[in-house]
Amino acid sequence: MEARQWTTEEFHAQVHALAPKVAVFDCDGTLWGGDAGSSFMRWSMETGLLSAERTAWLQERYAGYKRGEVSELAICGEMVQVYAGLEVARLRSAAAEFFAGHVEAMIFPELRALVAQLRDRGVEIWAVSSTCDWVIEEGVRRFGLPPERVLAARVRCEHGRATETLLDVPTDEGKVASLRGVGIARPDAVFGNSVHDAAMLGTARGAFPVNPSAELLLRSAMEGWAVYYPATVSGSARP
């Protein structure tokens, strides 16, 4: 069994046919290509935003994650906790520089257009991501979304500086919990690209896997979810 693939016209038409009042988007791999979370981590190391000591610690933890020894939930939290003590203004400035230089060019035009259409129709749009809030808030500004509509990995900030105290890490079932925390139990439309979005997709009236990973592609076939690949995702890159 294989998941059906929509064309851009079919994809947009199916979304609009739902007449959604609430739409929820994952970000990395869904609104833009690549993984901004791990890319920002590496960029932080290379530019000196993170100290040599913290870089060494995080590199070891991330290697453990790749080996399956550190959970998705743990590494996503640690990738924001590692900035504890840094000024929030500096982190936001760094996120702006990083996104403009390394992610903005990978925004999927078809998704940018869809979000704009939904906004014009008065749809309530949320962005949910396990990447740190500084990067995600910067990224979704390109889609006209305010920071108040972002649910992302974040820590408490005190006296203008980040702390190690985690406030949220939306991944897997945590994405569902984060949405419920703002009063959204059953969104009309949900868009995601990885198996870590599957639980969130499962709560939606309309589930829209975008640029799906191999695991999500299998899940989509099982659930009967049609999938969509933006034009910039080459055929060879598809699972």
C-alpha positions in Angstrom: 0.0 0.0 0.0 1.3 3.4 -1.0 0.1 6.9 0.1 -1.5 8.9 -2.7 0.4 12.0 -3.8 -1.3 15.3 -4.4 -0.4 17.9 -7.0 0.0 21.5 -5.8 -3.5 22.3 -7.2 -5.0 19.3 -5.5 -3.3 20.0 -2.2 -4.4 23.6 -2.1 -7.9 22.7 -3.2 -8.3 20.0 -0.5 -7.1 22.4 2.2 -9.6 25.1 1.1 -12.4 22.6 0.7 -12.1 21.9 4.5 -12.9 25.6 5.1 -10.6 25.4 8.2 -11.0 27.8 11.1 -7.8 26.6 12.8 -4.7 25.4 10.9 -1.5 24.1 12.5 1.9 23.9 10.8 5.0 22.1 11.8 8.0 24.2 10.6 11.3 22.4 9.8 10.7 20.3 6.7 7.2 21.5 6.4 7.3 25.3 5.8 10.9 25.2 4.7 13.5 22.5 3.8 16.0 21.1 6.2 16.2 21.0 10.0 16.7 24.6 11.3 17.1 23.2 14.9 20.2 21.1 14.2 21.5 23.7 11.7 21.3 26.5 14.3 23.1 24.3 16.8 26.0 23.8 14.4 26.0 27.4 13.4 26.1 28.4 17.1 29.2 26.2 17.5 30.9 27.5 14.4 30.3 31.2 15.1 31.3 31.1 18.8 27.8 31.8 20.1 28.3 28.7 22.2 31.5 28.4 24.3 34.0 25.6 23.5 33.0 23.8 26.7 29.3 23.9 25.8 30.0 22.9 22.2 31.9 19.8 23.3 29.1 18.8 25.7 26.4 19.3 23.1 28.4 17.5 20.4 28.7 14.5 22.7 25.0 14.6 23.5 24.0 14.9 19.9 26.2 12.0 18.9 24.4 10.0 21.6 21.1 11.1 20.1 22.1 9.9 16.6 23.1 6.5 18.1 19.7 6.2 19.7 21.1 6.7 23.3 19.4 10.1 23.9 15.7 10.6 23.3 14.2 13.1 20.8 12.5 14.9 23.8 15.7 15.1 25.7 17.9 16.4 22.9 15.3 19.0 21.8 15.2 20.4 25.3 19.0 20.4 25.7 19.4 22.2 22.4 17.7 25.2 23.9 18.9 24.8 27.5 22.5 25.0 26.3 22.1 28.8 25.7 21.4 29.4 29.4 23.0 32.7 30.6 23.1 34.3 27.2 21.2 37.6 26.6 17.8 37.0 24.9 18.5 40.1 22.7 21.7 38.4 21.5 20.0 35.1 20.9 17.2 36.8 18.8 19.8 38.7 16.8 21.7 35.5 16.2 18.5 33.7 15.2 17.7 36.5 12.7 21.2 36.3 11.1 21.1 32.6 11.0 17.6 32.3 9.4 18.3 34.9 6.8 21.6 33.4 5.8 20.8 29.7 6.0 17.1 28.9 5.9 15.1 31.6 4.2 16.1 30.5 0.7 14.7 27.0 1.5 11.1 28.3 2.3 8.7 26.3 0.2 6.8 28.8 -2.1 3.8 26.6 -2.2 3.5 26.7 1.6 4.1 30.4 1.8 1.3 30.9 -0.7 -1.0 28.6 1.2 -0.4 30.3 4.5 -1.1 33.7 2.9 -4.3 32.4 1.4 -5.4 31.0 4.8 -4.5 34.2 6.5 -6.6 36.2 4.0 -9.5 34.0 4.8 -9.2 34.7 8.5 -8.0 31.3 9.5 -6.3 31.1 13.0 -2.8 29.7 12.2 -0.4 28.2 14.7 3.2 27.1 14.2 4.3 24.1 16.4 8.0 23.0 16.5 10.6 21.3 18.7 13.2 23.8 17.4 14.0 26.7 19.8 11.5 29.6 19.8 14.0 32.2 18.8 14.6 30.6 15.4 10.9 29.6 14.8 9.6 33.0 15.7 12.1 34.6 13.3 11.1 32.1 10.6 7.4 32.4 10.7 7.6 36.2 10.5 8.1 35.5 6.8 4.7 34.0 6.8 3.0 36.8 8.6 2.6 34.9 11.9 3.1 36.6 15.2 5.2 35.1 18.1 2.0 34.7 20.0 1.0 31.9 17.6 4.2 29.9 18.0 4.5 26.9 20.2 8.2 25.9 20.2 11.0 24.5 22.5 11.6 27.3 25.0 13.1 28.1 28.4 12.2 30.6 31.0 14.0 34.0 30.6 14.8 36.1 33.6 16.4 39.6 33.7 16.9 39.5 29.9 18.8 36.2 29.9 17.9 32.6 29.0 17.8 30.1 31.9 18.0 26.3 31.9 14.3 26.0 33.0 12.3 24.3 30.3 8.8 25.6 29.7 7.9 23.5 26.7 9.3 21.0 24.2 6.6 20.2 21.6 7.5 16.9 20.0 5.5 13.7 19.4 2.5 13.7 21.9 4.0 16.8 23.4 2.8 18.7 20.3 -0.8 17.6 21.0 -0.3 18.6 24.7 1.0 22.1 23.7 -2.0 22.7 21.4 -4.4 21.6 24.1 -2.7 24.1 26.4 -3.9 26.9 24.2 -7.3 25.4 23.9 -6.9 23.5 20.6 -7.9 19.9 21.0 -9.0 19.1 17.4 -7.6 21.5 14.8 -9.2 21.6 11.4 -6.0 21.2 9.4 -2.6 20.0 10.5 0.6 20.0 8.3 3.7 18.0 9.3 6.7 16.2 7.7 8.0 13.7 10.2 6.8 10.8 12.5 7.2 13.3 15.4 4.2 15.1 13.9 2.1 11.9 13.6 0.2 12.4 16.9 -0.6 16.0 16.0 -1.8 14.9 12.5 -4.0 12.3 14.1 -6.0 14.9 16.0 -6.9 16.9 12.9 -10.1 16.9 10.8 -7.8 17.1 7.9 -4.2 15.7 8.0 -1.7 16.9 5.4 1.7 15.3 5.4 4.1 17.6 3.6 7.5 16.4 2.3 7.1 13.3 4.5 10.0 11.4 6.0 10.2 7.6 5.3 8.5 6.8 8.6 5.7 9.3 8.1 5.2 8.1 4.5 4.5 4.6 5.9 2.2 6.0 8.5 0.4 8.0 5.9 -0.3 4.9 3.8 -1.6 3.2 6.9 -3.9 6.1 7.8 -5.0 6.8 4.3 -3.4 10.3 4.3 -2.5 11.7 0.9 0.9 13.4 0.9 2.3 16.4 -0.8 5.9 17.2 -2.1 6.8 20.8 -2.8 8.4 21.3 -6.3 11.9 21.9 -4.8 11.9 18.5 -3.2 13.5 16.4 -5.9 12.2 13.0 -6.8 15.5 11.5 -5.8 15.2 13.0 -2.3 11.7 11.5 -1.8 11.5 8.3 0.3 
